[in-house]
Amino acid sequence: MIDSTIFQFVTDTQRSLERLTAGFRRVLFGPRAEEIHEPWRRLFDGPRFAFKESLSPQERIALSYERLRFVSEAVPDPVGLSADVESLTAMHEWAGVVDAGMATIASIHWNLHIGSLLDHESGGRDLSPYARTEHIGTFLCTELDHGNDAASLETTARFDPETSGFILDTPSPGACKWMPNTSGVGGAKNAVVAARLLVGDVDHGVFLFLTPLTDSAGRHYPGVEVQPLPQTASAPVDHCATSFHSVRLPFEAMLQGEQGRLSRDGTFVSPLGNPRKRFLKSIKRVHAGKLCMSAYSLGVTRHALAVAMRHSHRRLTSGMTTGRKVSLIEHRSHHAPLLAAVATTYAATLLHRDVVQRWTSGGKTEREETERLAAVTKAWITWQARTVMTECRERCGAQGLLLSNGIAYQLAANEGTVTAEGDNRVIWVKAAGEMLTGGFTPRPPSEVPAGSRSLEDCDHLQELLVDIERIWHGRARSRLRNGRRGDPLARWNGTVTPALQLVEAHVHRLAAQALLAAIDKESDSQVRAILERLHRLFALRQVRAHSGDLLADGHITPDHIHQLLHTEEALIEALVPYALQMTDGFAVLEGVMGGHPMLRTLEPAVEMVPV
């Protein structure tokens, strides 16, 4: 009788935990998970993507191109994938976990290259060679001397009136295209090259030109000069410096569209009188690329956190009394930073879901705001990925240093996302300027007295995040208004520090808001209760970081200050029993997890059962 009672208790407990895990997955991946995420999850969990030890950088690069072709063969509509931003970003969430190099070249191939072709008037251009991966696509915009100021790039495409074609040239060493994957590895490659359109003596600004680079044997065409670059600390990709010397292109090479059109007689028309606007229209695919980079970082972050959490439940250590062993997760010094990382990762994932939804359903009138949100989110998520994965690596000790354990390799590769599709700091500086000059209006403060509010109230915490946003907006606006006249740089230098704080406060508030909105849609009361604790933990950490400002402005009281530590500690204690289920909610690649030596060689799992 006792044995059957115990068995029933264990069975009921296990079912409850499985229900929680299913609920967390439902919240994170949404009602279309089977359609959007599962195909990628199944594809990348196969043996073809198992980690291979002891490969040289060159061998890893070659393997990445081999895997890229396998992915393309597995996709029902390889060209259509470029236009399906929801599925495209989902691919990035799973690809980076198994092969950072493949994920990088896949992003360039599908988003930047094919996506640019689709975004412009292709004139019946045959894209089937890309579908069959007879051609790999790459994207050449940034130059050695022109990164963040890419609108000033020097590469030229001079119109030739005799042939109605173009002559592509790199006029100086600093104009070489910097870091694209243009080596002969991978076979035939075509590039979309950003170059200044010159017609006679008139510079019409930067447009894109489809340019063959290599043949099927990987030999570069005449006039294409490629120099391999030294190995980077990020994903293993065949980065190169690429120059062009009188490379002749046909008239059809120019990607024309709403930013401007050129006739065969050299007549140019454009509704945009500003060359910078033409440039931004030409390279608009980099905005979708920011969503891809965010997705990439989210995927590797969730995987690293799941690895660290399983490790913490399996690895036994001192229980503070002689002869007693406990799992690492039982120590506050170990589980507190991991649970904070879980809260951040949930908020970041749901923020990304929200931005992708806005991207796919919003109209042209909201496009500018959505693009700014995608940029701000990309910077924040890729930075948070670095922070979370670093914490995971450290919590796994020396085991975390092994590339085969699924953290260190991805952590290093994530550095590429911080810079790709726009340097994070520059992105935020641009967003800060827009927010201060009419692109943002802070919400008014709550009329409810601070003394009557509780730190256990999610809505109150959300209002405090709004208060933080408003504080930094006011400070930045004041600095901008009172800055040095006649010296724009000095004036902006005096403004930029609080302006960047505004952007950070803004994205924190949006991430917390996305998490809270997802909780409101969840029907399972226990899942809701746990996620509400996650929201409070995420919001409280931001409130604590700005508690002095909130207190000075009367948004919280001295009693709230004294309660902060106790409230946060109570939340952490309440969340510990569900730590494993919350990260199992990431739906990680189980085949990949089973290949991590760290998770195969430790003691049997010690699972904390909620009481």
N, C-alpha and C positions, 0 to 999 in steps of 0.2 A: 504494500500500500504506500509506504514511504517512498520506495523507489519510483513508482508510477507517478506520484505527486511531483517528485523532483524532476522526472522526465518531462512532465507536462509543463512545469514552470520554465525549464530550459527551452522547450519547444516554443512556448508562447513568447518568451523573451527574444528568441532568435527571429521569430516572425515579426515582432514589433520592430526590431532593428532593421530587418530587410525592408519593411514598410517605410521606415524613415529614410533609408538610402534611396528607395524609389522616389520618395517625395522630393528629396534634394535634387535628384537628377531631373525630375519634372520641372522644378523651379529654374534650374540652370540652363536646360536645353530646350524647354518649351514644348508645345504640343506637336510640333513638326520635327521632333528629334529623329524619328525613324526615317523620315524623308531627307532631311538636311545633313544630319551628322552620322547616322549609322553607316551609310555606304563608305564614308571615309574611315570611320573607326574600324570597320571590318577589313578594309583594304590594307591599312597601314599596320594592322596587328598580325600580318602574315609573315612567314619565314623569309620572304624576299627582303624585308626591311630589318632583319635582326642585326644588332650591332656587330661589326666585324673588328676584331682586335688587330693591332700591329700593322695597319695599313699606312703607307706613306701619304702625305698630302696629295700627291698626284694620283695615287690609286683611289683615294676617297673622292676626288673630283670626278674621275672617270666613272666610278660607281654611281655617283649622284646623277650623271647624265643617263646612265643605263636605267636607273630607277625612274627617272623622269619619263622615259619612253614607256616603261611599264605602266605608270600611272595614266599616261595619255591613252594607252590601249584599253585600260579598264574603264575610262570615262565614256558614257554613251554619246555625248556630244562635246568633243574637246574644244571646238571653237565657241559653241554656245556657253560653255563654262565661263568664259571671259565676261559675258554680259550678265551672268547670274551672280550678282555680288554676294548674295546670302550664301550660296553654295561655295563660291570662291573663297570667302573668308572662313567658312567652316573647314575647307580643305587645309588652310593654313594652321588652324587650331590643332590638327592632328599630325601634319607632315613634319613640323619642326621637332617633334618628340623623337622621331626615328632617324631623321637625316637632315641636319641643318643646311647642308650644302644643297641638297635636292630641293628643300623648301624654298631656298633663296632663288635658285634658277627657275623654279616653277613659278614663283611670284613674278619674276621678270618676264618669263615667256608668256604666261597667260594674262596677267594684269597689264603690265606696262607695254608689251609689244602687241600682242593680238588685240588687247583692249584698245590701244591707240588706233589700230587699223579699223576696228569696229566703230569707234567714236567719230571717225572722219568719213567723208564721202569716199568710199573705196573704189567707186567706178567699176563695179563688177569684178574687183580683184579676187583672184582664186586663192582661197585660204585653206584649201584641202591639204596642201603639203604640210601645213602646221598640224592639222588634225592627225595626219599619219606620222608626224614628227620627222618627216623627211627634211624639214627645216626647223631649227631651233631659233626662237626669237630673242633678241636682246634689245636694250634701250640705252642710248648714248646721249646724255644731256650734260651732266656736270663736267667741267674742265678743270685742269690742274690749277689754274688761276681764278676760276669762277665756280664757287660752290654755292654759298648762300646768295650770291648775286648772279645767279645763273642767267637772269635776263640780259646780262651784259656779256654773254659768251661771245667768242670771236670766230668760231668755225663758220665758214661761208659756203653758200650754195649759189653760185653765180649763174643766172639765166643766160643760155647761149641762144641768141636769136636765129642762128643758122640751122640748129637742130631742134629747137624748142625744148632742149634738155637742160641739164644743170651740170656744173663742174664743182665738185665738192673738194674743199681745201682746208687744211689746218695752217693758218698763217704764221703761227709762232709756237715755240715749244710749250708755252703756258696754255695754249689752246688745245692741247691734246685731251681727248676724252679720258677722264680719270676713273679707273676702277671697274669698267664694265667687264662682263665675262665674254671676252672676244678672242680667246685662244682657239687653237685648232681642235681642242678636245671637244668631243661631242658631235663631230661631223659638220654638216652644212649649217651655217648660221646666217641669218639676216638681221640687220639692225635697223631700228628706227632712230635716226640721227637728228638731233636738234641743231639747226644751222641758220644763219642769217640769210634771208632771201635778198639777193642783190640783182636788181634789174637796171642795167646801165649804171648810172651813178647814184641810184636811189636804193637806200637800205629800207626794206619794208618790215623789218623785224624778224623774229625767230619763228620758224616753222619746222615741221618734221618731214624727213625724207627717208623713204625706204631704201636701204642700201645693202646689197649682198656683201658678205664678209668672207666666207669660206665656202669651198665646194664640199662635196660629200666625203672627200678624203681628208678634210680639215686643212686644206691648203688655202692661204689667203689670196684673194684676187689682187691683180696689179694695182698699185697705188695705196693699198691698205697696209699700213705699218703698225705692227703690234709688238709691244714689249711687255713680257710678263712682269708683274710686280712682286716684290718680296711677300712672303707669307704673312697673312694678317693673324690677329689674335681672335678673330670671330669665325664665322662659318667657313669651311674650306671650299672656296670658289676660285675659279681661274680668273682672278682680277688682273687687268692689264691696262697699260696706257696705250691709247689708240689714236693714230693720226691718219690723215688722208692727204694724198698728193695728186691733184688733178684727176680725181676719180669721176668718170662720166656717168651720169644717171639719166634715164629717160624722163620725159615729161610726166609720166604717170607716177614717178617716184615721190612727187610732192603730195603730202596728205593735206587735202583742201577741205574747207568746211566753213562754218559761220564766221570764223575769225578772219578769213580772207580767201580770195580766189584769183588765180592767175590763168589768163587765156594763153593759147599757143602763140599768139603774136606779142606776148609780153605785157598785155594790159592787166593791171592789178586793180582789184576793187575790194573794199572791206568796209563794213558798217562800223568798225572800231577804229577810230582815229589814233588811238593810243597804242604804240607798239608793245608796251608792257602787257596790255590787256590781250593782245593777239598771242603773245607768248604764253600767258596763263591759260588761255583757251586751248592752245596747242598741246600743252602738257597736262591737261586737266586730269589725266588718268592717275597722276600721282596722288590725287585726293583719295581715290579708291584704294590706292596703295597704302595709305595711312591706316585704313580699316584692316587691310591685310596684315600689316606689321603688328598692329594691336592684337589681332587674332593669333598670330604666331606666338607672341609673347605670352598670351593667356594660356595657350596650350601647353607650352613647356613649363610654365609656372605651376599649373595645376598638377602636372605629372611630377615635378620635383617635390611638391608639397605632399602628394600622396605617398611618394617613396619615403620621405622623411617621417611621415606619420606612421606608416607601417613599421618602419625601423624602430620608432620610439615605443611601439607596443610590443615588439619582439625582443629588443635588446634588454637584458637584465643588468642591473647595477645595484650598488649598496642601498639597503633600505634604512640606513641610519642606526640600525641596531645589529649587534653581532650575529652573523649567520643568516640574516634576513636579506633576501633578494627581492627587488621590485623592478617593474619595467620602467624605462626612462620616462615614459609619459606621466608617471605619478609624481614626478618632481616639478614643482611650480616653476623653477628656473628653466625647465625644459619645455613644459607645455604652454606657458604664458606667451612666449614669442611665436610659437607655432599657431596658437589659436588666433592671435592678432593677425597673422598671415592668412589664416582661413577667412577671417572677416573681410580683410582687404581683397582677397581673391574673389570671394562671392560678389562683393560690391563692384569690382572691376569687370567681372564677367557680365553682370546684369547691365552695367552702364554700356558696355560694348553692344549687347543685344539691343538696347534702346537706340543707340546711334545707327546701327545697321538698319533697324526698322524705319527710322526717320529717313535714311538715305534711300531706301527702296520704295517708300510710299509717299515721300514729300514731293511737292511740286517745285517748279522753277523759282517761285517767289521765296521759298524757304531755303533754296540751295546754298546761298552764301553763308547763312547762319549754320546750316548743317555741315558745310565744309570746315568752318571754323571749329565746330564742336568735334568733328572727326580728328582734326589736327591736335586740339588740346587734349583730347582723350588718348590719342596715340602717344603723346609725350608722357602723360601721366602713367599709362598702363605699362609702357616699356621701362620707365623708371621704377615703378612698383615691382615689376618682374625681377629686376636686378636685386632689389632689396629683399624680396621674399626668397628668391633662389639662393642668395648669399646666406640668409638665415638657415635655410634647409641644408645647405652644404656644411655649414658649421655644426649644426645639430647632429649630423651624421659622422662627425669626426673625420679620421683619416679615410674611412670607407667612402666618404663623400667626394674624395679627390679622384677616385677611379672613374675614368670616362664611361666604363661599362655599367656604372651604377645609376646613370640617367640624370645627373644633376650638373656636374662640373662642365661637361662638354656643352650642354645647353646653356649654361650660365655664360660661358665665354661667347658662344654664338649670339646670344641675345644682345651683346654690345653692338652688333651690326644694326639691329632694329632701332637703337637709340639715334643713330645717324641717318639711316635709310629713309627716303621720301621726305627729307627735311630734318635738319639738326634740331633736337628737342628744344634747346634753349632759344634758338632763333624763332621756332614756331610759337613759343609762348610770348616772346617779345612782340611778335606781330599781333598775336591775339590780344595782348594787353593793350596795345595801341588802339586797336579797333574797339575794345570794350570801353575805353576811356573817351572815345570820340563819337559816341552815339550808338555803339553796338551792344550796349548793356545798360539796363536800368535796375538798380537794386530794389528788392522788395522792402516795403515799410516794416518797421519793427512791430512786434506783438503788443497789443494793448493790455495784455494780462500781466499783472505785477509779478516781477521775478520771484518774490518771496513765496508766492502761492504755487509755484511750478516745481515739478519733481524731475530728478535726473533719471528716473525710471520710466519716464514718459517719452516714447519715441517721437511724438509730434513736437514736444518741447525741444528735444535734442535737435530735431531738424530745423526748428526756428533759430536755435543758437548757431547752427551752421550758416543760416541766412545772415545772422548778425555779424559773424566773422567776415563774410563776404562784403557786407555793407561797410564795415569798419575800414577794410583795406581799400575799397573803392573810394571812400571819402578822403583817405590819406593821399592816395595817388592823385586824385583830382586836385586836391589842394596844392600838392607839390608841382603839378603841371601848370596850374594857374599862376602860381607865385614864382615860377622858375625864372632863370636869367633870360632877359629879353635880348633878342638879336643874336643869340647863339643857340640854334636848335639842338645841337648835340649836347651842350651843357645842360640845357633845359630837360632833355630827355634823360640824361644820366642822373639828374636829380629826382626823376620820377620813377625810373624803371624798377627799383627795388620794391617799393610798395605795390607797384603795378603787377609784378610777378607774383607777389603774395596774393593779390586779388585773383589771378588766374588759378593759383593753387587752391584757394578757398572755394572758388567757383566749381572746379572739377570735383573736389571732395564733396561738396553739397549735392552735386548731380549724381555722383556715385551712390551716396547714401540714399538719395531720393529714389534711384532705380531699384535698390535693394528693398526699400520700404514698399514701393509699388508692386513688386513681385510678391511680397508677403501678403499684401492685401488680396491678391488673386488666388492664393492658395487655400484649398478647402480643408485640408487635414489640420486639425487644431494643434496637434503636437509638433508637426513640422513648422507651423506658424510660430509657435511659442519659442522654438529653438532659434529660428531665423530672426525673430524680434530681438533676442539676446545678441545675436551676431550684429544686427544693425546698431544696437545700443553700444556695443563694444567698439565698433568702427567709429561711430560718431563721438563717443566719449574721448577717445584718444585724440581726436582733432580738437575737441573742446578743451581738454587738458593742456594741449600745446598753446592755446590762445586764451587761457583762463584769466591771465592778467588784464588783457584788453577787454574781455567780457565783463570782468568785475569793475574795471574803471568806468565803463560806460553804463553800468547798472543793469546788465542783462542777466547776471547771476549774483548771488549773495555770498558773503563770507561762509555761511553754512554750506553752500554748495561746494565751495573750495575744499572744505574739510571733508565732504562726502565723496569727493572724486575718487580717491584711492580705494576707499572701502567699496564703493559701487562697482568699480572696475574689477576688483579682486573677486567680488561676489559673482559677477558675470562669468569670469574665467572659471571659477570653481563649478558653476552650474553647467558650463559647456564641456568640461573635460570628459564626462562619460560618453559624449556623442562625437568626440573628435574623429574617431575612425569612420563612423558613418558619414560624417560631413565630407570627408575627403573621398570616401568610396562613392559619394555622390558625383564626383568628377567623371565617373564612367571611364576610368583610365584604360589604356591598352593592356589587358591582362597578360597577353602573350609576351609583351615587352617587359612588364613587371616581373614575370617569371624568369626572365633572362638576366636580371640584375643579381650579380653574385652576393651582394649584401643581404638581399632578402631570401637567399637560398641557404645561407650558411649559419644563420643565427638560431638562437634557441626557439622553441615553439612559441607561437603567439600567445600573449597574455592580453585578453580582451577585458576591458573595464565594462561592467554591466551596470546600467543606470539603476538607481534605487528610487 
